Amino acid sequence: MAVIIDTVYQRVLAVANKEQRGYITPQEFNLLANQAQLEIFEQYFYDINQFNRLHGNSTEYSDMLDNINEKLSPFQKYMQDVTVTAASVGTLPAGIYRLGTLIYVGDTRPIEMEEVQPNELINLENAPLTRATLTHPYYIRLTDTTVELYPSTELKSSSKIRCNYVTKPAAVRWGFTLVNDKALYNNSSTYTTNFELHESEETNLVIKILELSGAVIKQPDVYQIADKEKIQKIQQEKS
């Protein structure tokens, strides 16, 4: 279940407006909300790297690595087709945020393709033991959307290349209609796009948006409140 954007906005306003600290307009909130969502989402990848170094636990629902992977699961795509041209250049699917594994679907079993750097290519291809084969294929990343496949002769115009990747959350928007010059929430999908993050991120979104909004409404104490909430949440998670 996604996080309802109106719930987050009302909670942010409740803190920001307390004691007349300032008002965050819908336009400002939408900008801050998208920034907060991307920062939280990007942090998942750093957290995975960190928690991979630690020993997990066998307690159901409380292993941190499992929890992060659960939050990422709606954005993970598996075994998606890569379109390959006669020049053995593959075009990746649209919407890739982070490319995972490139896979050659061989006649007997799927084979993971190794990514190599362009400066390694000459040495690899000139040595018989390291030259690309269908049992040891590799690729180089040409652009954000294209890869070059090896062995190039065997893989040109191939229909057997797949990839795993992660997309990023869609841009959010607190939608509204103006009634007597007042912005009233409109939950129609034409106007509003909710957060795609896991519902457990609702509090983190509120805290992050409050941190960002402190500069917008020129009230440092709003940032301090958000920072206090963050510290309390971290302590709760560690206790």
C-alpha positions in Angstrom: 0.0 0.0 0.0 1.3 3.4 -1.0 1.6 6.5 1.3 -1.3 8.9 0.8 0.2 12.3 -0.1 -2.6 14.3 1.6 -1.9 12.6 5.0 1.8 13.6 4.7 0.9 17.1 3.7 -1.5 17.6 6.6 1.0 16.3 9.1 3.7 18.6 7.7 1.4 21.6 7.8 0.4 20.7 11.4 4.0 21.1 12.5 5.0 24.0 10.3 1.9 26.0 11.2 2.1 25.4 14.9 2.8 28.7 16.6 2.6 30.4 13.2 6.0 29.2 12.0 4.9 29.5 8.4 2.8 28.1 5.6 4.0 25.7 2.9 2.1 26.2 -0.3 1.0 23.1 -2.4 3.6 24.0 -5.1 6.4 24.2 -2.5 5.2 21.0 -0.9 5.2 19.1 -4.2 8.8 20.1 -4.9 9.9 19.1 -1.4 7.9 15.9 -1.4 9.6 14.7 -4.6 13.0 15.6 -3.3 12.3 13.8 0.0 11.0 10.7 -1.8 14.1 10.4 -4.0 16.5 10.9 -1.0 14.8 8.2 1.0 14.7 5.9 -2.0 18.4 6.5 -2.9 19.3 5.7 0.8 18.1 2.2 0.3 21.1 1.3 -1.9 23.6 2.7 0.7 21.8 0.8 3.5 21.9 -2.4 1.5 25.6 -2.0 1.1 26.0 -1.3 4.9 23.8 -4.1 6.1 25.4 -6.6 3.8 28.5 -6.3 5.9 26.7 -7.1 9.1 25.3 -10.4 10.4 21.5 -10.5 9.9 19.1 -12.1 12.3 16.6 -14.9 12.0 13.8 -13.0 13.7 10.8 -12.8 11.3 10.0 -9.2 10.1 13.0 -7.6 11.8 16.0 -8.3 9.6 17.0 -4.9 8.2 18.2 -6.2 4.9 15.0 -8.1 4.3 13.0 -5.0 5.2 14.9 -2.9 2.7 14.5 -5.5 0.0 10.8 -5.5 0.7 10.6 -1.8 0.3 12.5 -2.0 -3.0 10.5 -5.0 -4.4 7.7 -2.9 -6.1 10.5 -1.2 -8.2 12.4 -4.3 -9.2 11.9 -5.7 -12.7 13.2 -9.2 -13.7 14.1 -10.8 -17.0 13.0 -7.9 -19.1 13.8 -8.0 -22.9 16.8 -6.1 -24.2 16.4 -5.1 -27.9 19.6 -6.0 -29.8 20.6 -4.5 -33.2 22.7 -6.1 -35.9 25.7 -4.2 -34.5 25.3 -6.2 -31.2 24.2 -3.1 -29.4 21.4 -3.7 -26.9 18.9 -1.0 -26.0 17.7 -1.3 -22.4 14.1 -1.0 -21.4 12.8 2.5 -20.6 12.7 3.7 -17.0 15.8 2.1 -15.7 17.2 3.8 -12.6 19.8 1.2 -11.7 20.8 -1.7 -13.9 21.2 -5.0 -12.2 22.1 -8.2 -14.0 22.3 -8.7 -17.8 21.5 -12.2 -18.7 22.1 -14.3 -21.8 19.3 -16.9 -22.0 21.3 -19.8 -23.5 20.0 -23.0 -24.9 20.5 -24.9 -21.7 20.6 -22.3 -18.9 20.6 -18.6 -18.3 24.1 -17.1 -18.0 25.0 -13.9 -16.2 26.9 -11.5 -18.4 29.9 -9.8 -16.9 30.3 -6.1 -17.1 33.7 -4.9 -18.2 35.2 -1.5 -18.7 36.0 -0.2 -22.2 39.7 0.1 -21.4 39.8 -3.7 -20.6 38.2 -4.7 -23.9 41.3 -4.9 -26.2 43.3 -7.1 -23.7 40.3 -9.4 -23.1 39.5 -9.9 -26.8 43.2 -10.4 -27.8 43.7 -13.2 -25.2 42.2 -16.6 -26.1 41.5 -17.5 -22.5 39.6 -14.3 -21.8 37.9 -13.7 -25.1 34.1 -13.6 -24.8 32.2 -16.8 -25.6 28.6 -17.8 -25.3 29.5 -19.6 -22.0 31.3 -16.5 -20.8 29.6 -13.5 -22.4 30.2 -9.9 -21.3 29.2 -6.4 -22.1 30.3 -2.8 -21.8 28.0 0.1 -20.9 27.9 2.6 -23.8 25.3 5.0 -22.5 22.5 5.1 -19.8 20.3 3.2 -22.3 22.6 1.1 -24.4 25.1 -1.7 -24.0 27.5 -3.5 -26.4 27.5 -7.2 -26.2 30.3 -9.8 -26.6 30.8 -12.2 -28.4 29.5 -9.7 -30.9 29.2 -12.0 -33.8 27.1 -14.6 -32.0 24.9 -12.0 -30.2 24.1 -9.6 -33.0 20.4 -9.3 -33.4 20.0 -11.7 -30.5 16.6 -12.2 -29.0 18.0 -13.9 -25.9 19.3 -11.0 -23.8 17.4 -10.1 -20.7 18.0 -7.7 -17.8 17.1 -7.1 -14.2 16.8 -3.5 -13.0 15.3 -1.1 -10.6 12.9 1.8 -11.5 12.5 4.9 -9.4 9.3 6.1 -7.8 7.0 8.2 -10.0 6.8 11.9 -9.3 4.3 12.8 -6.6 1.7 15.6 -6.6 -0.7 16.9 -4.1 -3.5 17.9 -6.4 -6.0 20.6 -5.8 -8.7 22.7 -7.3 -9.2 26.4 -6.4 -12.5 27.3 -4.7 -12.8 30.9 -3.7 -9.0 31.3 -4.2 -8.4 28.5 -1.7 -6.6 25.3 -2.7 -8.8 22.3 -1.8 -7.4 18.8 -2.0 -8.6 16.8 -5.1 -7.8 13.1 -4.8 -8.6 12.3 -8.4 -5.8 10.6 -10.3 -6.0 13.4 -12.8 -4.7 15.8 -10.1 -3.0 13.7 -7.5 -0.2 11.2 -7.4 0.5 9.4 -4.1 3.9 8.3 -2.9 4.9 4.9 -4.2 7.2 4.2 -1.2 6.3 1.6 1.4 3.7 2.8 3.9 6.2 2.4 6.7 8.0 5.4 5.2 5.2 7.9 6.1 7.0 9.2 9.2 10.3 9.4 7.3 8.7 11.4 4.6 7.2 13.9 7.1 10.5 14.3 8.8 12.5 14.7 5.6 10.0 17.3 4.1 10.1 19.3 7.4 13.9 19.3 7.2 13.8 20.6 3.6 11.0 23.1 4.3 12.9 24.9 7.1 14.9 26.8 4.5 11.8 27.5 2.3 9.8 29.1 5.1 12.9 30.6 6.7 12.3 29.0 10.1 15.3 27.1 11.4 13.3 25.7 14.3 11.2 23.6 11.9 14.4 21.9 10.9 15.3 21.4 14.5 11.9 19.8 15.2 12.4 17.4 12.3 16.0 16.6 13.4 14.7 15.8 16.9 12.1 13.5 15.4 14.7 11.8 13.3 17.0 11.2 16.3 14.1 9.7 18.3 13.2 7.4 15.4 16.8 6.2 15.0 17.0 5.5 18.7 13.8 3.6 18.5 15.1 1.5 15.7 18.3 0.6 17.5 16.7 -0.1 20.9 
